Amino acid sequence: MALAAPSLQQRRDARLERRRRRIVGAALALFATRGYNATSVEEVVAGARVSKSAFYEFFTSKEDCFRELLEQEGGALIHDVLAAAATGHDHHERLRLGITTFVLSCFERSSVARLLIVESVGLSESVDTVRHELQSRFADAVAEEVRHATGHDPFYADKDPQVFGRAVVGAVSDAVGYFLTHPGVDAESLAGSLCRIFAP
């Protein structure tokens, strides 16, 4: 049985989606390499090879574009971290997998990491809200592991789960941000060092 040809609407939707992908790809590259403040909408559309009106078909402003990128790309990174951590057999393994996956993913997707860790900080209240939500998902998962471990693991027995969760996210994010811009430690070594601190 032959497949039906795509309808006019389906072809139009596919065209729009390709255009949108070009815009967000150009925006991600520019925000990560030049920084949010130094990047203009004109540069984004030039990089995407689309008109300025095409940009405003999808986004109301440069900040709107940034916020959506952070939600989608940062959200995908955190989702991968939590999915990897969930495969661990005990709290030690889950914590190590979470920390390691976050570090490796940030080095592999350095553009996304720069948005999440550097460019989004203090940009606006709405962007801060997105960043805090993403960080909270990671911190809450760590806190949950620590909460379960306090009764039987001496290392975590005196740790406040919420404080520990925030400490992990803060320290890991800061270390990744530093070593992404100050080469000298590879991702595996950094992940190992952080695991020895927080999940010995």
Secondary structure, DSSP 4 states (H G I P E B T S, - for coil): -PPPPPPHHHHHHHHHHHHHHHHHHHHHHHHHHT-TTT--HHHHHHHHT--HHHHHHH-SSHHHHHHHHIIIIIHHHHHHHHHHHTT-SSHHHHHHHHHHHHHHHHHHTHHHHHIIIIITTTS-HHHHHHHHHHHHHHHHHHHHHHHHHTTT-TTTTT--HHHHHHHHHHHHHHHHHHHHHS-SS-HHHHHHHHHHHH--
